[in-house]
Amino acid sequence: EILRVIDSMQLSDRTPVATPEGWKNIKEACMVQPSVPMSKAEELFGKVNTVQLPSGKSYLRQVNLAE
């Protein structure tokens, strides 16, 4: 568990992403930090999946860093 947390913290330090609860490795989706504009997120990560929320807001964005 400690290694998973360290991996998550190192990834978040290197890239503007956050890892969800239970995240295990780079093959799983991460969340783009809300402070990153969509244009910058697409430039950094390529494909960005915006999660549809009941509120209609588009701040929850997922990327797969393994691709």
Residue frames relative to the residue before (quaternion, step in Angstrom):
aa qw qx qy qz dx dy dz
E 1.0000 0.0000 0.0000 0.0000 0.00 0.00 0.00
I 0.6464 0.5229 -0.3272 0.4490 3.58 0.94 -0.81
L 0.6450 0.5156 -0.3253 0.4608 3.60 0.97 -0.79
R 0.6219 0.5369 -0.3363 0.4603 3.59 1.03 -0.77
V 0.6621 0.4989 -0.3013 0.4712 3.58 0.93 -0.88
I 0.6475 0.5073 -0.3200 0.4701 3.60 0.95 -0.82
D 0.6335 0.5215 -0.3277 0.4683 3.61 0.96 -0.85
S 0.6591 0.5151 -0.3006 0.4582 3.57 0.94 -0.91
M 0.6758 0.4923 -0.2935 0.4635 3.58 0.90 -0.91
Q 0.6511 0.5061 -0.3191 0.4670 3.60 0.98 -0.79
L 0.6390 0.5189 -0.3238 0.4665 3.58 0.99 -0.81
S 0.6797 0.4872 -0.2869 0.4672 3.59 0.91 -0.91
D 0.6299 0.5246 -0.3306 0.4676 3.57 1.15 -0.54
R 0.7081 0.4656 -0.2505 0.4680 3.60 1.05 -0.81
T 0.8054 0.1497 -0.0429 0.5720 3.60 1.02 -0.76
P 0.5153 -0.6612 0.4433 0.3173 3.61 -1.11 0.57
V 0.4336 0.6603 -0.4946 0.3624 3.56 0.57 1.22
A 0.2348 -0.7124 0.6365 0.1796 3.50 -1.39 0.26
T 0.3303 -0.7403 0.5485 0.2050 3.55 -1.05 0.69
P 0.4536 -0.6976 0.4805 0.2770 3.59 -0.95 0.83
E 0.6735 -0.4554 0.3884 0.4338 3.55 -1.31 0.24
G 0.8111 0.2532 -0.1949 0.4900 3.56 -0.93 0.87
W 0.3768 0.7335 -0.4860 0.2896 3.60 1.28 0.06
K 0.2035 -0.8253 0.5202 0.0831 3.57 -0.85 0.97
N 0.8183 -0.1112 0.1044 0.5542 3.60 0.89 -0.81
I 0.7548 -0.4286 0.2853 0.4065 3.53 -1.39 0.16
K 0.6046 0.5831 -0.3553 0.4100 3.61 1.18 -0.41
E 0.6473 0.5041 -0.3178 0.4753 3.60 1.23 -0.29
A 0.6155 -0.5755 0.4011 0.3592 3.55 -1.19 0.59
C 0.1767 -0.7415 0.6394 0.1005 3.53 -1.22 0.71
M 0.4320 -0.6832 0.5253 0.2657 3.56 -1.26 0.34
V 0.4024 -0.6808 0.5561 0.2555 3.56 -0.97 0.89
Q 0.5022 -0.6559 0.4657 0.3175 3.57 -0.89 0.89
P 0.5688 -0.6429 0.3970 0.3248 3.61 -0.94 0.88
S 0.6296 0.5620 -0.3375 0.4170 3.61 1.14 -0.53
V 0.6080 0.5550 -0.3527 0.4449 3.61 1.24 -0.26
P 0.4047 -0.7125 0.5112 0.2592 3.64 -0.67 1.03
M 0.6347 -0.5596 0.3748 0.3787 3.58 -1.13 0.66
S 0.6439 0.5280 -0.3348 0.4411 3.61 0.93 -0.82
K 0.6624 0.4877 -0.2971 0.4849 3.60 0.99 -0.80
A 0.6279 0.5356 -0.3337 0.4556 3.61 1.01 -0.79
E 0.6669 0.4876 -0.3007 0.4765 3.59 0.95 -0.86
E 0.6288 0.5291 -0.3268 0.4667 3.58 1.07 -0.72
L 0.7112 0.4668 -0.2537 0.4603 3.59 0.95 -0.89
F 0.8397 0.2481 -0.0642 0.4788 3.55 0.83 -1.04
G 0.4700 -0.6541 0.4671 0.3647 3.60 1.17 -0.26
K 0.8350 -0.0223 0.0527 0.5473 3.56 -0.47 -1.20
V 0.0432 -0.7746 0.6308 -0.0164 3.55 -0.84 1.09
N 0.2168 -0.7796 0.5785 0.1028 3.57 -0.77 1.07
T 0.1930 -0.7768 0.5913 0.0983 3.58 -0.62 1.14
V 0.3348 -0.7500 0.5424 0.1766 3.55 -0.73 1.13
Q 0.3893 -0.7157 0.5338 0.2266 3.56 -0.86 1.01
L 0.1139 -0.8014 0.5867 0.0245 3.57 -0.72 1.12
P 0.6168 -0.5615 0.3919 0.3882 3.61 -1.10 0.57
S 0.6485 0.5323 -0.3171 0.4421 3.60 1.10 -0.65
G 0.4592 -0.6863 0.4451 0.3465 3.58 1.23 -0.40
K 0.5170 0.6336 -0.4220 0.3914 3.58 1.25 -0.07
S 0.3016 -0.7891 0.5187 0.1315 3.57 -1.12 0.67
Y 0.3400 0.7753 -0.4792 0.2318 3.58 1.01 0.68
L 0.6466 0.4960 -0.3288 0.4773 3.63 1.20 -0.30
R 0.1047 0.8113 -0.5561 0.1468 3.56 -0.18 1.36
Q 0.1889 -0.7961 0.5703 0.0732 3.54 -0.89 1.00
V 0.0491 -0.7619 0.6443 0.0437 3.53 -1.21 0.63
N 0.2759 -0.7175 0.6112 0.1883 3.52 -1.23 0.56
L 0.2764 -0.8128 0.4950 0.1342 3.57 -0.30 1.24
A 0.5807 0.6034 -0.3721 0.4002 3.60 1.20 -0.35
E 0.6192 0.5591 -0.3444 0.4305 3.62 1.18 -0.41
